[in-house]
């Protein structure tokens, strides 16, 4: 019976993780845009759509595009680290969320670079070698499964 409750928790938590992952990923783009003098012109954040942040002018596009996946994994890891060291009840949910974000962002850049889609396509167009995106994915996704 306990396994059923665990399964229900995971199944109900996954959609929230998807939206939360998109939110912290896009927050990275937004913060980087503002920090580099850019203006966010549109932000799409919907559970049934792929999130997107449009920046115009985008004065430092490489910083803005990399900030999404980097902040998208750093903030959840930081939140989990703080809560787990302070013995906060429910820290295991933040651990799961951090793992989810590592897997999603790692796969997004690693696999996305093969098809040059989304942020991965933008990163490649800005001159970053594909092997760096593969390395990011090869480190982030397995780390997420470990969490």
Phi, psi and omega per residue, in radians:
X1 nan -0.639 -3.135
X2 -1.072 -0.643 3.135
X3 -1.143 -0.588 3.103
X4 -1.112 -0.775 3.120
X5 -1.113 -0.687 3.090
X6 -1.108 -0.759 3.111
X7 -1.089 -0.736 3.106
X8 -1.126 -0.694 3.105
X9 -1.083 -0.822 -3.138
X10 -1.105 -0.805 -3.112
X11 -1.103 -0.626 3.136
X12 -1.410 -0.438 -3.104
X13 -1.447 -0.452 -3.099
X14 -1.025 -0.811 3.107
X15 -1.077 -0.638 3.089
X16 -1.146 -0.693 3.096
X17 -1.097 -0.699 3.133
X18 -1.058 -0.857 -3.140
X19 -1.163 -0.727 3.113
X20 -1.104 -0.704 3.111
X21 -1.081 -0.780 3.107
X22 -1.082 -0.685 -3.107
X23 -1.131 -0.818 -3.127
X24 -1.245 -0.561 3.080
X25 -1.105 -0.865 -3.130
X26 -1.204 -0.554 3.056
X27 -1.025 -0.676 3.079
X28 -1.037 -0.790 3.097
X29 -1.085 -0.783 -3.101
X30 -1.105 -0.861 -3.132
X31 -1.079 -0.709 3.129
X32 -1.179 -0.674 3.104
X33 -1.077 -0.858 3.140
X34 -1.095 -0.729 -3.101
X35 -1.145 -0.451 -3.105
X36 -1.799 0.198 3.083
X37 1.513 0.175 3.108
X38 -1.463 2.930 3.112
X39 -2.126 2.199 3.077
X40 -1.368 2.075 -3.112
X41 -1.734 -0.410 3.136
X42 -2.750 2.441 3.081
X43 -2.325 2.110 3.101
X44 -1.888 2.096 3.117
X45 -2.471 1.777 -3.087
X46 -2.540 2.413 -3.075
X47 -1.113 -0.374 -3.113
X48 -1.830 0.240 3.137
X49 -2.341 2.813 3.019
X50 -1.412 2.214 -3.091
X51 -1.190 2.744 -3.121
X52 -2.767 2.512 3.036
X53 -2.160 2.144 3.079
X54 -1.758 2.317 -3.102
X55 -2.211 2.219 3.100
X56 -2.694 2.019 0.037
X57 -1.368 2.606 3.077
X58 -1.930 1.672 -3.007
X59 -1.340 -0.447 -3.140
X60 -2.337 1.258 -3.026
X61 -1.054 -0.591 -3.137
X62 -1.151 -0.716 3.120
X63 -1.150 -0.773 -3.104
X64 -1.113 -0.768 -3.079
X65 -1.259 -0.671 3.109
X66 -1.237 -0.491 -3.101
X67 -1.105 -0.529 3.134
X68 -1.010 -1.076 -3.139
X69 -1.194 -0.568 -3.130
X70 -1.204 -0.848 3.079
X71 -1.180 -0.593 -3.139
X72 -1.105 -0.348 3.026
X73 -1.854 -0.544 -3.073
X74 -1.211 -0.783 -3.101
X75 -1.112 -0.828 3.091
X76 -1.089 -0.670 3.098
X77 -1.119 -0.720 3.116
X78 -1.124 -0.777 3.123
X79 -1.058 -0.775 3.118
X80 -1.128 -0.763 -3.126
X81 -1.054 -0.772 3.138
X82 -1.121 -0.835 -3.093
X83 -1.196 -0.620 -3.130
X84 -1.280 -0.621 3.115
X85 -1.262 -0.468 3.106
X86 -1.611 0.098 3.093
X87 1.003 0.724 3.115
X88 -1.286 2.334 3.098
X89 -1.088 2.336 3.136
X90 1.537 0.171 3.128
X91 -1.070 -0.431 3.117
X92 -1.090 -0.500 3.090
X93 -1.219 -0.661 3.069
X94 -1.194 -0.588 3.057
X95 -1.094 -0.802 3.109
X96 -1.059 -0.795 -3.136
X97 -1.084 -0.745 3.114
X98 -1.083 -0.743 3.085
X99 -1.089 -0.740 3.099
X100 -1.030 -0.778 -3.127
X101 -1.159 -0.665 3.081
X102 -1.090 -0.807 -3.141
X103 -1.110 -0.849 -3.076
X104 -1.108 -0.835 -3.120
X105 -1.229 -0.656 3.095
X106 -1.113 -0.804 3.118
X107 -1.169 -0.670 -3.130
X108 -1.022 -0.819 3.138
X109 -1.379 -0.744 -3.097
X110 -1.120 -0.921 -3.137
X111 -1.344 -0.656 3.134
X112 -1.047 -0.503 -3.141
X113 -1.214 -0.502 3.123
X114 -1.149 -0.631 -3.104
X115 -1.824 0.010 -3.137
X116 0.913 0.892 -3.128
X117 -1.961 2.718 3.052
X118 0.969 -2.470 3.138
X119 -1.035 -0.660 -3.139
X120 -1.064 -0.738 3.095
X121 -1.101 -0.725 3.103
X122 -1.116 -0.749 -3.139
X123 -1.084 -0.731 3.110
X124 -1.129 -0.736 3.127
X125 -1.102 -0.490 3.138
X126 -1.438 0.017 3.010
X127 1.787 0.053 3.092
X128 -1.285 2.324 3.127
X129 -1.190 2.536 -3.105
X130 -1.017 -0.593 -3.095
X131 -1.065 -0.500 3.137
X132 -1.217 -0.652 3.081
X133 -1.213 -0.654 3.083
X134 -1.125 -0.706 3.113
X135 -1.104 -0.777 3.093
X136 -0.978 -0.859 3.137
X137 -1.125 -0.693 -3.113
X138 -1.191 -0.407 3.092
X139 -1.610 -0.832 -3.020
X140 -1.193 -0.857 -3.054
X141 -1.096 -0.866 3.096
X142 -1.097 -0.623 3.082
X143 -1.061 -0.669 3.101
X144 -1.112 -0.706 3.103
X145 -1.171 -0.547 3.089
X146 -1.156 -0.632 3.113
X147 -1.219 nan nan
